[in-house]
Amino acid sequence: MTFLAAALMLAGFFLLLVGTIGVLRLPDFFTRLHAVGKCDTLGLLLFIAGLMVYEGLGLVASKLLLIWIFLAIANPTATHIFSRAAYRAGLKPWTRSKEESS
């Protein structure tokens, strides 16, 4: 059980790290938001799943499950709201121009 919990938490940490690198390296708001939305959501869910496996069945695991469900709903919803608001405010997605490709 401890090995499975550690593996889930390490996978979650790896995805959180990849999301952080994506925020630093990607060119515009929409691509950065995509990196944060995907990597952070899955990373947090894996990390919390690892904590639930480590704790076993009990009150702490049930509270972690409620947090897990909330994050699974709230993170993608917030990402969608931010991207839609930015697009409606006039922020255009990044495109590769002809000068950059040559």
C-alpha positions as CSV (number, residue, x, y, z in Angstrom):
1,M,0.0,0.0,0.0
2,T,2.8,2.4,0.9
3,F,4.5,1.8,-2.5
4,L,1.2,2.5,-4.4
5,A,0.6,5.7,-2.3
6,A,4.2,6.9,-3.0
7,A,3.9,6.1,-6.7
8,L,0.6,8.1,-7.0
9,M,2.1,11.1,-5.1
10,L,5.3,11.1,-7.2
11,A,3.2,11.0,-10.4
12,G,1.1,13.9,-9.1
13,F,4.3,15.8,-8.2
14,F,5.7,15.2,-11.6
15,L,2.6,16.6,-13.3
16,L,2.6,19.6,-11.0
17,L,6.2,20.2,-12.0
18,V,5.4,19.9,-15.7
19,G,2.5,22.3,-15.3
20,T,4.8,24.8,-13.7
21,I,7.4,24.5,-16.5
22,G,4.6,25.0,-19.0
23,V,3.5,28.2,-17.3
24,L,7.1,29.5,-17.6
25,R,7.8,28.3,-21.1
26,L,4.6,28.6,-23.2
27,P,4.0,31.8,-25.2
28,D,0.6,33.2,-24.4
29,F,-2.2,33.2,-21.9
30,F,-4.3,30.4,-23.5
31,T,-1.5,27.9,-23.8
32,R,-0.3,28.6,-20.3
33,L,-3.9,28.2,-19.0
34,H,-4.1,24.9,-20.9
35,A,-0.9,23.7,-19.1
36,V,-2.2,24.7,-15.7
37,G,-5.7,23.3,-16.3
38,K,-4.5,19.9,-17.4
39,C,-1.4,19.3,-15.4
40,D,-2.5,20.8,-12.1
41,T,-5.9,19.2,-12.1
42,L,-4.5,15.7,-12.8
43,G,-1.5,16.3,-10.6
44,L,-3.6,17.3,-7.6
45,L,-6.0,14.4,-8.1
46,L,-3.2,11.9,-8.2
47,F,-1.6,13.4,-5.2
48,I,-4.8,13.3,-3.2
49,A,-5.5,9.7,-4.4
50,G,-2.0,8.8,-3.0
51,L,-2.9,10.4,0.3
52,M,-6.2,8.5,0.4
53,V,-4.4,5.2,-0.3
54,Y,-1.8,6.0,2.4
55,E,-4.5,6.9,5.0
56,G,-6.7,3.8,4.3
57,L,-10.4,3.7,4.9
58,G,-11.6,6.2,7.5
59,L,-12.7,9.7,8.2
60,V,-9.6,11.4,6.7
61,A,-10.0,9.4,3.5
62,S,-13.6,10.4,3.2
63,K,-12.7,14.1,3.7
64,L,-10.0,13.7,1.0
65,L,-12.5,12.1,-1.3
66,L,-14.8,15.2,-0.9
67,I,-11.8,17.5,-1.7
68,W,-11.0,15.2,-4.7
69,I,-14.6,15.5,-6.1
70,F,-14.6,19.3,-5.6
71,L,-11.3,19.7,-7.4
72,A,-12.3,17.5,-10.2
73,I,-15.3,19.8,-10.8
74,A,-13.9,23.2,-9.9
75,N,-10.5,23.2,-11.7
76,P,-11.7,22.5,-15.3
77,T,-14.7,24.9,-14.8
78,A,-12.5,27.7,-13.6
79,T,-10.0,27.1,-16.5
80,H,-12.9,27.3,-19.0
81,I,-14.3,30.5,-17.4
82,F,-10.9,32.2,-17.4
83,S,-10.2,31.3,-21.1
84,R,-13.7,32.4,-22.2
85,A,-13.5,35.7,-20.3
86,A,-10.1,36.4,-21.8
87,Y,-11.3,35.6,-25.4
88,R,-14.4,37.8,-24.9
89,A,-12.3,40.6,-23.6
90,G,-10.4,40.6,-26.9
91,L,-7.3,38.6,-26.1
92,K,-6.3,36.7,-29.3
93,P,-4.7,33.3,-29.2
94,W,-1.1,33.0,-30.2
95,T,-0.3,32.1,-33.8
96,R,3.0,31.6,-35.5
97,S,3.6,34.5,-37.8
98,K,5.5,34.3,-41.1
99,E,8.5,36.2,-39.7
100,E,9.0,33.7,-36.9
101,S,8.9,30.6,-39.1
102,S,11.7,31.7,-41.5
